[in-house]
Amino acid sequence: MKWELDGQTANVEQALAGGSAHPAGWFRFYFTDQRWEWSEQVQRMHGYEPGSVTPTTDLVLSHKHPQDRGQVAATIDQIVNTRQSFSTRHRIVDTAGNVHQVVVVGDRLFDDDGDVVGTHGFYIDVSPPPGQADEEAVSARLAEISGNRAGIEQAKGMLMLVYGISEDAAFELLKWLSQEANIKLRPLAEQIAEDFRDAGLRLGAQTEFDHLLLTAHERVAQSDQS
C-alpha cells in the first residue's frame, strides 16, 4: 500500500538522503499503532547505526533533552488528537550524550482512502558549529535580509524567522526540498516566499506555515502546467 502526504509521495525523503553541514532526514509516525520510521540520517542523528534500532514513542521521548521532553510529549499528544501539521524546535541527546538542537516539521499522512493515519516530515539538525554563537536574534536576522529582495533570500529569511534556524540551515532546507521535488531552487523558493507573504497575519497557527512549506512544490508544478 502506498502512503501519501497531502497528495505528495514521500516528498521529502529522497532530498534528505545526502550528507550536509546541517544533517537532516525524514520520519513517519503512524497513530494507530504508535509506530515510527526513521531515515538513516535520523537514526545517526540519535547515535544509532542504520537498522540497529526500531524507534518507538518511548525511545523518541527518551532522547529528548530533559527540559524539552514535556513539550515534545505534549506535541505528540496534540498531533494524535488534532491530526494537523506541526513543527517544533527542541534538543535531543544522542547515545554518546551529545546534545543536538533540531527543528522537526511534519504534515498529515494519508492512506489510500484519504484518511489521516499519521504524520510525516523531516528533522534538521540546526546546532551551531563549535565555537559559534547560536543565531536566534530575529531582529538582527530581519535586518540582515532586508536589503536583498531576491526570492531565495526572502524564502531563507522567512524560514529563519518562522523556524528559528540559521541562514545556512534555511538554505540547505530549500536545496533539499528542491532536489527531491525535481524543481529548480529559485521558483520553489519564490513560491514559498509568496505563500508565506500572502498568508501573512491571516495565518492563525504555526501548522499553516508547516503545511505551506511541505506542499509548495505542488503549486510550482501546477503553475508550470498552466
C-alpha positions in Angstrom: 0.0 0.0 0.0 1.3 3.5 -0.9 1.1 6.2 1.7 0.8 9.9 0.7 1.4 13.2 2.4 -1.3 15.7 1.4 -1.1 14.4 -2.2 2.6 14.0 -2.4 4.5 10.7 -2.2 7.5 10.8 0.1 8.1 14.4 -1.0 11.0 15.0 1.5 12.7 11.6 1.7 14.9 11.4 -1.3 16.0 15.1 -0.8 17.3 14.3 2.6 19.4 11.3 1.5 22.7 13.1 1.2 25.2 14.5 3.7 25.3 18.1 4.7 26.7 20.6 7.1 23.2 20.5 8.6 22.3 16.8 8.8 18.7 16.1 8.1 16.4 13.2 7.5 12.8 12.1 7.2 10.5 10.4 9.7 7.0 8.8 9.7 4.7 8.3 12.7 1.5 6.1 12.5 -1.1 7.0 15.0 -3.0 3.7 15.4 0.0 1.5 16.5 2.3 4.4 17.6 4.8 3.1 15.0 7.8 5.3 14.0 10.1 5.1 11.0 13.4 7.0 10.8 15.6 7.5 7.8 19.3 6.5 8.2 20.2 10.2 8.8 17.7 10.5 11.7 19.0 7.2 13.2 22.6 8.5 13.0 21.4 11.9 14.5 20.3 9.9 17.6 23.6 8.0 17.7 22.4 4.7 16.1 23.8 2.7 13.2 21.2 2.4 10.5 19.0 -0.7 11.0 20.1 -1.2 14.6 17.1 0.3 16.3 13.3 0.2 16.0 12.0 3.6 17.2 9.0 3.8 19.5 7.4 6.7 21.2 9.2 5.8 24.4 12.5 5.7 22.6 11.8 9.0 20.8 11.0 10.7 24.1 14.0 9.2 25.9 16.3 11.1 23.5 14.7 14.4 24.2 16.6 16.8 26.5 15.0 16.5 30.0 14.0 20.2 29.8 12.3 19.7 26.5 10.7 16.3 27.0 7.4 17.5 28.3 7.0 19.9 25.4 7.6 17.2 22.9 5.3 14.7 24.6 2.5 17.4 24.6 3.2 18.0 20.9 2.8 14.3 20.1 -0.4 14.1 22.1 -1.7 17.2 20.2 -1.0 15.9 16.7 -2.6 12.5 17.6 -5.7 14.3 18.8 -5.9 17.1 16.2 -4.3 15.4 13.2 -2.8 18.6 12.0 0.6 19.8 10.7 3.1 20.7 13.3 6.6 22.0 13.9 8.8 22.1 17.0 12.3 23.2 17.9 13.9 21.3 20.8 17.1 19.5 21.9 17.9 15.8 21.5 20.6 13.8 23.3 22.3 11.1 21.2 23.6 7.8 22.6 27.0 9.4 23.2 25.5 12.1 25.3 25.9 14.9 22.7 23.2 17.5 22.6 21.7 18.5 19.2 19.3 21.3 18.5 16.8 20.2 16.0 13.8 21.5 14.1 11.1 19.0 13.3 8.4 19.8 10.7 5.5 17.4 9.9 2.4 17.3 7.8 -0.6 14.9 7.7 0.0 11.4 6.3 -3.0 9.9 4.4 -3.9 6.4 3.4 -5.5 5.4 0.0 -9.0 6.3 1.3 -8.0 9.8 2.2 -8.0 9.2 6.0 -5.3 10.8 8.1 -3.2 7.9 9.6 -0.1 9.6 10.8 2.4 12.4 10.3 5.4 12.6 8.0 8.2 15.2 7.7 11.8 15.9 8.5 14.3 16.5 11.2 17.1 19.1 10.6 20.0 19.5 13.0 20.5 23.2 13.5 23.2 23.0 16.1 25.7 25.9 15.7 29.2 24.9 14.7 31.6 24.6 17.7 32.7 28.0 18.9 30.0 29.8 17.0 27.1 31.5 18.9 23.6 30.3 18.2 21.9 32.8 15.8 18.4 33.3 17.1 18.0 37.1 17.2 15.1 37.7 14.9 15.5 41.5 14.7 19.1 41.1 13.6 18.2 38.4 11.1 15.4 40.5 9.5 17.8 43.5 9.2 20.3 41.3 7.5 18.0 40.2 4.8 16.0 43.4 4.3 18.3 44.7 1.6 18.0 41.7 -0.6 14.6 41.1 -2.2 15.5 38.0 -4.3 13.1 35.2 -3.9 15.7 32.8 -2.5 16.8 35.4 0.1 13.2 36.1 1.0 12.4 32.5 1.5 15.5 32.0 3.6 14.6 34.9 5.8 11.1 33.6 6.3 12.3 30.2 7.2 14.8 31.7 9.6 12.1 33.7 11.3 9.4 31.1 11.4 11.6 28.1 12.5 14.3 30.0 14.3 17.1 28.4 12.2 20.3 29.9 10.8 20.8 31.2 7.3 22.8 28.2 6.3 20.3 25.8 7.6 17.5 27.6 5.8 19.4 27.4 2.5 20.1 23.7 3.0 16.4 23.0 3.6 15.5 24.9 0.4 18.0 22.8 -1.6 16.7 19.5 -0.2 13.1 20.3 -1.0 14.2 21.5 -4.5 16.2 18.3 -5.2 13.5 15.9 -4.1 10.7 17.6 -5.9 12.9 17.9 -9.0 12.0 21.6 -9.2 14.6 24.4 -9.6 15.6 26.1 -6.4 14.6 29.6 -7.4 10.9 29.0 -8.4 10.4 26.8 -5.3 11.9 29.5 -3.0 9.8 32.1 -4.7 6.7 30.0 -4.2 7.4 29.5 -0.5 8.1 33.3 -0.1 4.9 34.1 -2.0 2.8 31.6 0.1 4.1 32.9 3.4 3.8 36.6 2.3 0.3 36.2 1.0 -0.8 34.3 4.1 0.7 36.9 6.4 -1.2 37.7 9.5 -4.1 35.6 8.3 -2.2 32.6 9.4 -3.8 31.6 12.7 -1.4 28.8 13.7 2.1 27.5 13.1 0.6 24.5 11.5 -0.4 26.5 8.4 3.2 27.5 7.8 4.2 23.9 8.1 1.7 22.8 5.6 2.6 25.5 3.1 6.3 24.6 3.3 5.7 20.9 2.7 3.3 21.5 -0.3 4.9 24.4 -2.1 6.3 22.2 -4.8 2.8 21.2 -5.8 1.9 24.8 -6.6 5.1 25.3 -8.6 4.2 22.2 -10.7 0.6 23.5 -11.2 1.9 26.8 -12.3 4.3 25.2 -14.8 1.4 23.2 -16.3 -0.9 26.2 -16.7 
